[in-house]
C-alpha cells in the first residue's frame, strides 16, 4: 500500500514553503525580516483560506446542513454522556 499526496498534504507543504521563503528572503536580502514574513505569511493565509472555503473538506454543501445525533458522536468527542 503506497502513500500518495493529497490536496491537503500539498496545502501544508505550500504553507511551510511560503513561511520558510519569507524567512529566507528576510535573512538573505535587504528586505526587512518582518516585512518578508508578513508578506509571505499572507500568501500562506491564502492557501489556508482556499483549503477551507474554496475546496473544503466536504463532498457536497448539503453535508454541512445535516445534524448529527449524540449517539453518532464518539464518546471522546461528545460534550454529553451517551445514553448507554
Sine and cosine of phi, psi and omega as CSV:
sin_phi,cos_phi,sin_psi,cos_psi,sin_omega,cos_omega
0.00,0.00,0.95,-0.32,-0.02,-1.00
-1.00,0.03,0.40,-0.92,0.02,-1.00
-0.99,-0.10,0.69,-0.72,0.05,-1.00
-0.84,-0.54,0.49,-0.87,0.03,-1.00
-0.97,0.23,0.68,-0.73,0.06,-1.00
-0.93,-0.37,0.10,-0.99,-0.04,-1.00
-0.83,0.56,-0.72,0.70,-0.07,-1.00
-0.95,0.30,-0.43,0.90,0.14,-0.99
-0.91,0.42,-0.68,0.73,0.02,-1.00
-0.92,0.39,-0.56,0.83,0.05,-1.00
-0.90,0.45,-0.68,0.74,0.03,-1.00
-0.90,0.45,-0.64,0.77,0.04,-1.00
-0.90,0.43,-0.68,0.73,0.00,-1.00
-0.90,0.43,-0.61,0.79,0.04,-1.00
-0.90,0.44,-0.76,0.66,-0.01,-1.00
-0.90,0.43,-0.63,0.77,-0.02,-1.00
-0.92,0.39,-0.65,0.76,-0.01,-1.00
-0.93,0.36,-0.62,0.78,0.04,-1.00
-0.94,0.34,-0.65,0.76,0.05,-1.00
-0.89,0.45,-0.63,0.78,0.05,-1.00
-0.92,0.40,-0.56,0.83,0.07,-1.00
-0.88,0.47,-0.70,0.72,0.05,-1.00
-0.91,0.41,-0.64,0.76,-0.01,-1.00
-0.91,0.43,-0.70,0.72,0.02,-1.00
-0.90,0.43,-0.68,0.74,0.01,-1.00
-0.92,0.40,-0.54,0.84,-0.03,-1.00
-0.99,0.13,-0.61,0.79,-0.15,-0.99
-0.99,-0.10,-0.18,0.98,-0.03,-1.00
-0.83,-0.56,-0.03,-1.00,0.01,-1.00
-0.99,0.12,-0.07,1.00,0.05,-1.00
-0.93,0.38,0.76,-0.65,0.03,-1.00
-0.86,0.52,0.62,-0.79,-0.04,-1.00
-0.83,0.55,-0.67,0.74,-0.03,-1.00
-0.89,0.46,-0.66,0.75,-0.03,-1.00
-0.93,0.37,-0.69,0.72,-0.04,-1.00
-0.93,0.36,-0.63,0.78,0.01,-1.00
-0.93,0.37,-0.66,0.75,0.03,-1.00
-0.91,0.40,-0.69,0.72,-0.01,-1.00
-0.88,0.47,-0.76,0.65,0.01,-1.00
-0.98,0.20,-0.32,0.95,0.16,-0.99
-0.92,0.40,-0.56,0.83,0.08,-1.00
-0.91,0.42,-0.55,0.84,0.08,-1.00
-0.92,0.38,-0.63,0.78,0.04,-1.00
-0.92,0.40,-0.55,0.84,0.09,-1.00
-0.91,0.42,-0.59,0.81,0.06,-1.00
-0.90,0.43,-0.63,0.78,0.08,-1.00
-0.89,0.46,-0.68,0.74,0.00,-1.00
-0.90,0.43,-0.71,0.71,-0.01,-1.00
-0.89,0.45,-0.64,0.77,0.04,-1.00
-0.90,0.44,-0.67,0.75,-0.01,-1.00
-0.93,0.37,-0.51,0.86,-0.03,-1.00
-1.00,0.04,-0.67,0.74,-0.20,-0.98
-0.95,-0.30,-0.54,0.84,-0.02,-1.00
-1.00,0.02,-0.75,0.66,0.00,-1.00
-0.87,-0.49,0.90,0.43,-0.10,-0.99
-0.93,0.37,0.25,-0.97,-0.07,-1.00
-0.99,0.12,0.60,0.80,0.08,-1.00
-0.83,-0.56,0.42,-0.91,0.00,-1.00
-0.98,0.22,-0.72,0.70,-0.03,-1.00
-0.72,-0.70,0.48,-0.88,0.08,-1.00
-0.87,0.50,-0.43,0.90,0.03,-1.00
-0.92,0.40,-0.38,0.93,0.03,-1.00
-0.89,0.45,-0.42,0.91,-0.03,-1.00
-0.98,0.21,-0.30,0.95,-0.06,-1.00
-1.00,-0.09,-0.19,0.98,-0.02,-1.00
-0.96,0.27,0.76,-0.65,0.07,-1.00
-1.00,0.06,0.53,-0.85,0.00,-1.00
-0.96,-0.29,0.78,-0.63,0.05,-1.00
-0.95,0.31,0.43,-0.90,-0.02,-1.00
-0.88,0.48,-0.53,0.85,-0.02,-1.00
-0.92,0.39,-0.43,0.90,-0.04,-1.00
-0.99,0.12,-0.28,0.96,-0.04,-1.00
-1.00,0.09,0.73,-0.68,0.05,-1.00
-0.86,0.51,0.50,-0.87,-0.05,-1.00
-0.85,0.52,-0.55,0.83,-0.04,-1.00
-0.90,0.43,-0.59,0.81,-0.06,-1.00
-1.00,-0.09,-0.17,0.98,-0.10,-1.00
-0.98,0.22,0.75,-0.67,0.03,-1.00
-0.98,0.20,-0.24,0.97,0.01,-1.00
-0.84,-0.55,0.32,-0.95,0.05,-1.00
-0.93,0.36,0.58,-0.81,0.04,-1.00
-0.98,0.18,0.39,-0.92,-0.11,-0.99
-0.94,0.35,-0.10,0.99,-0.03,-1.00
-0.93,0.36,0.00,0.00,0.00,0.00
